[in-house]
């Protein structure tokens, strides 16, 4: 997997552009802002966007989608977990008044179920439902590349906030334990903010997960 990380928007969200070596199709994970710049990167690299993957529907992760698609002049499917419909559709839940200073509704074209798998742009991934930060928050696990895009569910040494509408700390801890901590310990964890970690490090050092 070839990957480029961009830190975008007012709360410094990690957006990832990924593609398989030798394949000119790409996926973008969580284009929260600066959609035009992301489109320019794709064009400069000679990449064609195949889909957008959303770990959850908060505005700092979804806010750049329309600008990205408008700059590309073609549409691609936006994919997220089926439990995230209300977050996308309700500004109170997607935090757009706070992050963007106005109400905004977001959309997805494909709603995947927990543990459902897809092959896109030459890459294979599995959606892992990790509710708690939002009602339908999820992570995208690429088993053949040993990479997990954890959104705001799991960070290096921490977990996502749960004081927003739809949040639940007990649900988040349980879902991260049950869905993520069972992955191979050398799995790279690429979160929605700040730096990367590994599953092994989080098993040992994350205070929310250490028994």
Residue pairs with C-beta under 8 A, 6 or more apart in sequence:
1 18
1 19
1 20
1 21
1 123
1 142
1 145
1 147
2 18
2 19
2 20
2 21
3 16
3 17
3 18
3 147
3 190
4 16
4 17
4 18
4 41
5 14
5 15
5 16
5 190
6 14
6 15
6 16
6 17
6 34
6 37
6 38
6 41
7 13
7 14
7 15
8 15
8 31
8 32
8 33
8 34
8 37
8 38
8 64
9 32
9 33
9 34
9 60
9 63
9 64
9 99
10 33
10 60
10 99
11 60
11 99
11 193
12 193
12 194
13 30
13 32
13 33
13 60
13 61
13 192
13 193
14 30
14 190
14 191
14 192
14 193
14 194
15 28
15 29
15 30
15 31
15 32
15 33
15 34
15 38
15 64
16 28
16 29
16 30
16 149
16 190
17 26
17 27
17 28
17 38
17 41
17 42
17 47
18 26
18 27
18 28
18 29
18 123
19 25
19 26
19 27
19 47
19 121
19 122
19 123
20 121
20 122
20 123
23 121
23 122
24 46
24 47
24 48
25 47
25 48
25 49
25 50
25 120
25 121
25 122
26 42
26 45
26 47
26 48
26 49
26 50
26 121
27 49
27 50
27 51
27 52
27 53
27 120
27 121
27 123
28 38
28 49
28 51
28 52
28 53
28 68
29 52
29 53
29 54
29 55
29 140
29 149
30 53
30 54
30 55
30 61
30 62
30 149
30 151
30 192
31 38
31 52
31 61
31 62
31 64
31 65
31 68
32 59
32 60
32 61
32 62
32 63
32 64
33 60
33 63
33 64
34 64
34 67
35 64
35 65
35 66
35 67
35 68
35 69
35 70
35 71
36 67
36 68
36 71
38 64
38 68
38 71
39 67
39 68
39 71
39 72
40 71
42 48
42 49
42 72
49 68
49 72
49 74
49 76
50 76
50 120
50 121
51 76
51 77
51 78
51 79
51 120
51 121
52 65
52 68
52 76
52 77
52 78
52 79
53 79
53 80
53 125
53 140
53 149
54 61
54 62
54 78
54 79
54 80
54 84
54 108
55 61
55 80
55 137
55 138
55 139
55 140
55 149
55 150
55 151
55 152
55 153
55 192
56 80
56 81
56 84
56 87
56 133
56 134
56 136
56 137
56 138
56 151
56 152
57 80
57 84
57 87
57 88
57 93
57 94
57 106
57 108
57 134
57 136
58 87
58 94
58 95
58 99
58 134
58 152
58 164
59 94
59 95
59 96
59 98
59 99
59 100
59 104
59 106
60 95
60 99
61 151
61 152
61 192
62 88
62 94
62 106
63 96
63 99
63 100
63 104
63 106
65 78
65 106
69 75
69 76
77 109
77 110
78 107
78 108
78 109
78 110
79 108
79 109
79 110
79 111
79 112
79 118
80 88
80 108
80 110
80 111
80 112
80 136
80 138
81 111
81 112
81 113
81 114
81 127
81 129
81 136
81 137
81 138
82 111
82 112
82 113
82 136
83 129
83 131
83 135
83 136
83 138
84 108
84 111
84 134
84 135
84 136
84 137
84 138
85 108
85 111
85 136
86 93
86 135
86 136
86 166
87 93
87 94
87 134
87 135
87 136
87 166
88 94
88 105
88 106
88 107
88 108
89 105
89 106
90 105
90 165
91 97
91 103
91 104
91 105
92 165
93 134
93 135
93 164
93 165
93 166
94 104
94 105
94 106
95 164
96 102
96 103
96 104
97 103
112 118
112 127
112 138
113 127
113 129
114 127
114 128
114 129
114 138
115 126
115 127
115 128
115 129
116 126
116 127
117 124
117 125
117 126
117 127
118 124
118 125
118 127
123 142
123 144
123 145
124 142
124 143
124 144
125 140
125 141
125 142
125 143
126 140
126 141
126 143
127 138
127 139
127 140
127 141
128 138
128 139
128 140
128 141
128 148
128 179
128 180
129 136
129 137
129 138
129 175
129 179
130 137
130 138
130 139
130 150
130 151
130 153
130 154
130 172
130 175
130 176
130 179
130 180
131 137
131 168
131 171
131 172
131 175
132 153
132 159
132 160
132 162
132 167
132 168
132 169
132 170
132 171
132 172
132 173
132 174
132 175
132 176
133 151
133 152
133 153
133 159
133 160
133 161
133 162
133 164
133 167
133 172
134 152
134 164
134 166
134 167
135 166
137 151
137 152
137 153
137 160
137 172
138 151
138 153
139 148
139 149
139 150
139 151
139 153
139 154
139 179
139 180
140 148
140 149
141 147
141 148
141 149
141 183
141 187
142 148
142 149
146 184
146 186
146 187
146 188
147 187
147 188
147 190
148 154
148 180
148 183
148 187
148 188
148 189
148 190
148 199
149 190
150 180
150 189
150 190
150 191
150 192
151 160
151 191
151 192
152 160
152 161
152 191
152 192
152 193
153 159
153 160
153 172
153 175
153 176
153 180
154 160
154 176
154 180
154 189
154 191
154 197
154 202
154 206
155 191
155 192
155 193
155 194
155 197
156 189
156 191
156 194
156 195
156 196
156 197
156 201
156 202
157 197
157 202
157 205
157 206
157 207
158 206
158 207
158 208
159 169
159 172
159 173
159 176
159 206
159 208
160 172
160 192
161 167
162 168
162 169
162 172
173 208
173 209
176 208
176 209
177 209
180 189
180 199
180 202
181 199
181 202
181 203
181 209
183 199
184 199
185 198
185 199
185 200
185 203
186 198
186 199
186 200
187 198
187 199
187 200
188 196
188 198
189 196
189 197
189 198
189 199
189 202
190 196
191 197
202 209
203 209
203 210
204 210
